[in-house]
């Protein structure tokens, strides 16, 4: 005997419950009216119907609340038959025999087909059990009575099968609609992500065109300024130290602006990928070496979780080096490596980077997924949705182009990059790169 797997739901008192009580009240005003036990049993059935959902939610080691519900109804119906028949007749001849449809229908609603048949057979046996006292009390029961009894029992089973079939089909429809609803929710979520990616791509394209034009226009005067500063330093440096120092400041700031312009050009320049098979763990190891050489005094423990038999990806090795180097350097700096380099004292306790590399797939395309998580403060909630947009940075000295360039390179490879951690638990970036060119 097996129950359906879905959890019992507590139902609110509705108009159907009121209608059921009205029908029971109708039975109460029909003969035998003076039988107080009959009225009390009808009242007990009505009260049980109202509070049945609470019992259904209960479970014990032996029986579930649904089983108890059917058993109690069989008991109440059996007692009702005793008090609705004259003492000169057998209980099995009571006009209230259809009351057994109540437990039969309840079982058909709660259980599967096999359990419904078992409970219907149990209710039928409870009804037929009144043949035993009728036999001992020597009531005359002829062949026609047995035929009538058989017809009634067959109606029990027929009603149970029909109702159970209807309920089972209704459950299938509900599950189908739930699956469809979940599918629509997921499709809507993917559509929203696609729209966000499209808007980001439009912004990046417009900004790229603007950046390319500005960068070319800015580089020419920067070259003139730097050349003039070097000439001033050479001419007045030995005789006027202050002028030489100022010229040095000019040259340093020009170099900084020139580096910024170069990053703009990297962002704006169309990508020409030199695709070839690349081993992802080697890319990540090189990125870690770059970060360790830049911040040698910053103690970081590296945890690697690399799946065996990783496939190679088809990618531009130099650009992918830039992707993972940027992400690992960001992780170092988020945990306080830049402060340590300046102050010689770490600001983050037990800094750690966890790296996972495993085969994966996205939208039916197979590839390799790389997860990089640090133990820093994480990305603030207000920046999470825009972290890959240009000029968005959580670092005070950051320009906000690093992750934008990373996202552009990953997009050019037909891959995907996501920030998958929550605020306050460190930043975890997931990069997916396909094994074949799209």
LINGIHU-V448976 format. One record per residue. N is the residue number from 0. RES is the residue in three letters. NEAR is the number of other ideal C-beta (glycine too) atoms within 12 Angstrom. D_FIRST is the distance of its C-alpha to the first C-alpha in Angstrom with 2 decimals. Layout:
N/RES/NEAR/D_FIRST
N/RES/NEAR/D_FIRST
This chain:
0/UNK/22/0.00
1/UNK/17/3.80
2/UNK/27/6.88
3/UNK/29/10.19
4/UNK/11/12.59
5/UNK/19/15.54
6/UNK/13/16.74
7/UNK/25/17.06
8/UNK/16/20.61
9/UNK/15/22.92
10/UNK/18/24.57
11/UNK/12/28.14
12/UNK/17/29.41
13/UNK/13/30.53
14/UNK/10/32.15
15/UNK/14/28.95
16/UNK/21/28.28
17/UNK/16/31.89
18/UNK/15/31.49
19/UNK/25/28.51
20/UNK/23/30.69
21/UNK/17/33.56
22/UNK/21/31.59
23/UNK/31/30.54
24/UNK/17/34.22
25/UNK/14/35.16
26/UNK/29/33.15
27/UNK/28/34.93
28/UNK/15/38.34
29/UNK/18/37.52
30/UNK/16/38.11
31/UNK/25/37.69
32/UNK/15/39.22
33/UNK/13/40.69
34/UNK/25/37.42
35/UNK/13/36.90
36/UNK/20/33.47
37/UNK/32/32.26
38/UNK/23/33.71
39/UNK/18/32.16
40/UNK/32/28.65
41/UNK/36/29.15
42/UNK/21/30.39
43/UNK/25/27.36
44/UNK/36/25.04
45/UNK/29/27.31
46/UNK/20/27.45
47/UNK/32/23.69
48/UNK/34/23.43
49/UNK/22/26.01
50/UNK/21/24.47
51/UNK/34/20.78
52/UNK/24/20.71
53/UNK/20/21.86
54/UNK/29/19.07
55/UNK/31/16.50
56/UNK/19/18.24
57/UNK/20/17.71
58/UNK/16/15.32
59/UNK/12/15.42
60/UNK/6/14.45
61/UNK/11/12.03
62/UNK/20/10.57
63/UNK/26/11.31
64/UNK/27/13.99
65/UNK/37/12.02
66/UNK/30/10.07
67/UNK/27/13.61
68/UNK/35/15.07
69/UNK/40/13.30
70/UNK/26/14.04
71/UNK/28/17.58
72/UNK/37/18.20
73/UNK/35/17.27
74/UNK/26/19.65
75/UNK/36/22.36
76/UNK/42/22.28
77/UNK/34/22.58
78/UNK/26/25.49
79/UNK/40/27.07
80/UNK/35/27.35
81/UNK/30/29.29
82/UNK/28/31.86
83/UNK/34/32.37
84/UNK/26/33.76
85/UNK/16/37.20
86/UNK/15/37.52
87/UNK/11/39.06
88/UNK/22/35.95
89/UNK/31/32.51
90/UNK/34/29.74
91/UNK/35/27.83
92/UNK/27/30.78
93/UNK/31/30.46
94/UNK/20/31.20
95/UNK/35/28.53
96/UNK/32/25.65
97/UNK/23/24.66
98/UNK/36/23.57
99/UNK/42/20.13
100/UNK/30/19.83
101/UNK/40/19.49
102/UNK/44/15.96
103/UNK/42/14.99
104/UNK/34/16.51
105/UNK/42/15.07
106/UNK/42/11.42
107/UNK/37/12.73
108/UNK/36/14.44
109/UNK/38/11.91
110/UNK/37/8.71
111/UNK/26/8.61
112/UNK/26/9.63
113/UNK/20/6.85
114/UNK/28/4.89
115/UNK/39/8.65
116/UNK/24/9.59
117/UNK/25/7.50
118/UNK/41/9.04
119/UNK/37/12.22
120/UNK/25/12.50
121/UNK/32/12.27
122/UNK/41/14.93
123/UNK/36/16.93
124/UNK/20/17.05
125/UNK/34/18.29
126/UNK/37/20.91
127/UNK/29/21.88
128/UNK/24/22.25
129/UNK/34/25.55
130/UNK/24/26.98
131/UNK/17/27.39
132/UNK/21/29.87
133/UNK/27/31.48
134/UNK/18/32.19
135/UNK/11/33.68
136/UNK/17/35.74
137/UNK/9/37.03
138/UNK/22/36.20
139/UNK/14/37.08
140/UNK/25/34.14
141/UNK/13/35.36
142/UNK/10/33.82
143/UNK/12/33.96
144/UNK/22/31.80
145/UNK/19/29.08
146/UNK/13/29.40
147/UNK/17/29.13
148/UNK/29/26.02
149/UNK/19/24.43
150/UNK/16/25.52
151/UNK/29/23.97
152/UNK/29/20.53
153/UNK/18/20.86
154/UNK/24/21.77
155/UNK/39/18.58
156/UNK/29/16.57
157/UNK/22/19.26
158/UNK/29/19.19
159/UNK/41/15.42
160/UNK/24/15.75
161/UNK/22/18.95
162/UNK/28/17.94
163/UNK/32/14.73
164/UNK/19/17.05
165/UNK/19/19.61
166/UNK/26/17.48
167/UNK/26/16.07
168/UNK/15/19.71
169/UNK/18/20.92
170/UNK/22/18.74
171/UNK/16/20.15
172/UNK/14/23.57
173/UNK/17/23.25
174/UNK/17/22.33
175/UNK/14/25.17
176/UNK/14/27.55
177/UNK/15/26.68
178/UNK/14/27.40
179/UNK/14/30.54
180/UNK/14/31.59
181/UNK/14/31.25
182/UNK/14/33.20
183/UNK/14/35.86
184/UNK/14/36.16
185/UNK/14/36.66
186/UNK/14/39.11
187/UNK/14/40.97
188/UNK/14/41.19
189/UNK/17/42.56
190/UNK/14/44.96
191/UNK/15/46.23
192/UNK/19/46.80
193/UNK/16/48.59
194/UNK/14/50.74
195/UNK/20/51.59
196/UNK/23/52.52
197/UNK/15/54.61
198/UNK/18/56.44
199/UNK/28/57.04
200/UNK/21/58.35
201/UNK/15/60.70
202/UNK/25/61.98
203/UNK/31/62.46
204/UNK/20/64.31
205/UNK/16/66.62
206/UNK/27/67.24
207/UNK/28/67.84
208/UNK/19/70.53
209/UNK/19/72.13
210/UNK/33/71.98
211/UNK/22/73.58
212/UNK/17/76.47
213/UNK/22/77.02
214/UNK/29/76.81
215/UNK/20/79.53
216/UNK/16/81.72
217/UNK/23/81.30
218/UNK/24/81.91
219/UNK/15/85.50
220/UNK/18/86.79
221/UNK/27/84.89
222/UNK/20/86.80
223/UNK/15/90.06
224/UNK/24/89.28
225/UNK/26/88.37
226/UNK/18/91.48
227/UNK/20/93.68
228/UNK/28/92.22
229/UNK/22/92.89
230/UNK/18/96.46
231/UNK/24/97.04
232/UNK/26/95.70
233/UNK/18/98.01
234/UNK/15/101.04
235/UNK/20/100.77
236/UNK/20/98.48
237/UNK/10/101.21
238/UNK/12/103.56
239/UNK/15/101.10
240/UNK/13/98.02
241/UNK/14/96.47
242/UNK/20/96.64
243/UNK/22/95.15
244/UNK/17/92.28
245/UNK/19/91.61
246/UNK/27/91.71
247/UNK/22/89.17
248/UNK/19/86.86
249/UNK/25/87.29
250/UNK/27/86.45
251/UNK/19/83.33
252/UNK/18/82.01
253/UNK/26/82.84
254/UNK/20/80.87
255/UNK/18/77.90
256/UNK/24/78.17
257/UNK/23/78.57
258/UNK/19/75.35
259/UNK/27/73.56
260/UNK/30/75.01
261/UNK/23/73.83
262/UNK/27/70.28
263/UNK/32/70.64
264/UNK/24/71.78
265/UNK/29/68.87
266/UNK/39/66.57
267/UNK/28/68.43
268/UNK/22/69.38
269/UNK/15/67.33
270/UNK/25/65.34
271/UNK/10/66.40
272/UNK/26/63.72
273/UNK/17/64.74
274/UNK/25/61.38
275/UNK/16/60.78
276/UNK/21/58.01
277/UNK/32/57.65
278/UNK/23/55.82
279/UNK/43/54.02
280/UNK/26/54.12
281/UNK/22/57.90
282/UNK/36/58.24
283/UNK/37/56.40
284/UNK/23/58.47
285/UNK/24/61.67
286/UNK/34/60.61
287/UNK/30/60.00
288/UNK/20/63.43
289/UNK/23/65.09
290/UNK/35/63.60
291/UNK/24/64.54
292/UNK/18/68.08
293/UNK/22/68.46
294/UNK/29/67.17
295/UNK/16/68.00
296/UNK/21/68.18
297/UNK/33/64.71
298/UNK/21/62.19
299/UNK/33/58.88
300/UNK/19/56.08
301/UNK/27/54.43
302/UNK/19/50.83
303/UNK/21/50.01
304/UNK/20/46.58
305/UNK/24/47.33
306/UNK/19/44.74
307/UNK/10/45.93
308/UNK/10/47.07
309/UNK/28/47.99
310/UNK/26/49.44
311/UNK/25/52.87
312/UNK/40/53.35
313/UNK/28/56.04
314/UNK/41/58.07
315/UNK/26/61.51
316/UNK/26/61.88
317/UNK/21/64.55
318/UNK/32/62.64
319/UNK/40/59.39
320/UNK/27/61.48
321/UNK/33/62.48
322/UNK/42/58.86
323/UNK/42/57.63
324/UNK/31/60.94
325/UNK/36/60.76
326/UNK/43/57.20
327/UNK/42/57.96
328/UNK/36/61.26
329/UNK/39/59.57
330/UNK/45/57.12
331/UNK/41/60.09
332/UNK/36/61.96
333/UNK/40/58.99
334/UNK/34/58.77
335/UNK/30/62.50
336/UNK/35/64.23
337/UNK/27/66.99
338/UNK/24/67.73
339/UNK/23/67.83
340/UNK/21/70.30
341/UNK/16/72.56
342/UNK/13/72.18
343/UNK/14/71.38
344/UNK/15/68.60
345/UNK/24/64.91
346/UNK/21/63.25
347/UNK/27/59.63
348/UNK/13/58.16
349/UNK/16/56.57
350/UNK/32/56.53
351/UNK/24/53.92
352/UNK/42/52.95
353/UNK/28/49.61
354/UNK/36/49.63
355/UNK/28/46.67
356/UNK/34/47.18
357/UNK/25/44.36
358/UNK/25/43.68
359/UNK/29/42.13
360/UNK/19/42.07
361/UNK/26/42.92
362/UNK/16/42.51
363/UNK/10/41.90
364/UNK/23/44.99
365/UNK/23/44.73
366/UNK/35/46.90
367/UNK/41/47.28
368/UNK/36/46.32
369/UNK/44/48.47
370/UNK/35/47.56
371/UNK/46/50.45
372/UNK/33/49.81
373/UNK/39/52.42
374/UNK/29/52.34
375/UNK/36/54.68
376/UNK/25/54.25
377/UNK/27/52.51
378/UNK/34/53.44
379/UNK/21/54.03
380/UNK/17/51.56
381/UNK/11/54.32
382/UNK/23/55.23
383/UNK/24/51.83
384/UNK/19/51.75
385/UNK/24/55.37
386/UNK/35/55.70
387/UNK/39/56.45
388/UNK/28/59.01
389/UNK/32/62.72
390/UNK/23/64.53
391/UNK/27/61.34
392/UNK/24/61.49
393/UNK/26/60.42
394/UNK/27/63.44
395/UNK/10/66.69
396/UNK/14/68.80
397/UNK/24/66.43
398/UNK/25/67.39
399/UNK/28/63.84
400/UNK/34/64.31
401/UNK/37/62.65
402/UNK/41/59.03
403/UNK/36/60.21
404/UNK/37/61.89
405/UNK/41/58.82
406/UNK/37/56.60
407/UNK/38/59.18
408/UNK/37/59.27
409/UNK/39/55.48
410/UNK/29/55.41
411/UNK/32/58.18
412/UNK/38/55.99
413/UNK/25/53.16
414/UNK/40/51.13
415/UNK/34/49.65
416/UNK/37/50.31
417/UNK/30/48.29
418/UNK/35/48.54
419/UNK/24/44.97
420/UNK/27/45.49
421/UNK/16/45.60
422/UNK/20/48.80
423/UNK/14/49.74
424/UNK/18/47.84
425/UNK/29/50.44
426/UNK/38/50.85
427/UNK/32/48.59
428/UNK/40/49.64
429/UNK/28/47.62
430/UNK/44/49.69
431/UNK/33/48.26
432/UNK/49/50.72
433/UNK/33/49.89
434/UNK/29/50.73
435/UNK/21/52.54
436/UNK/20/54.95
437/UNK/21/53.60
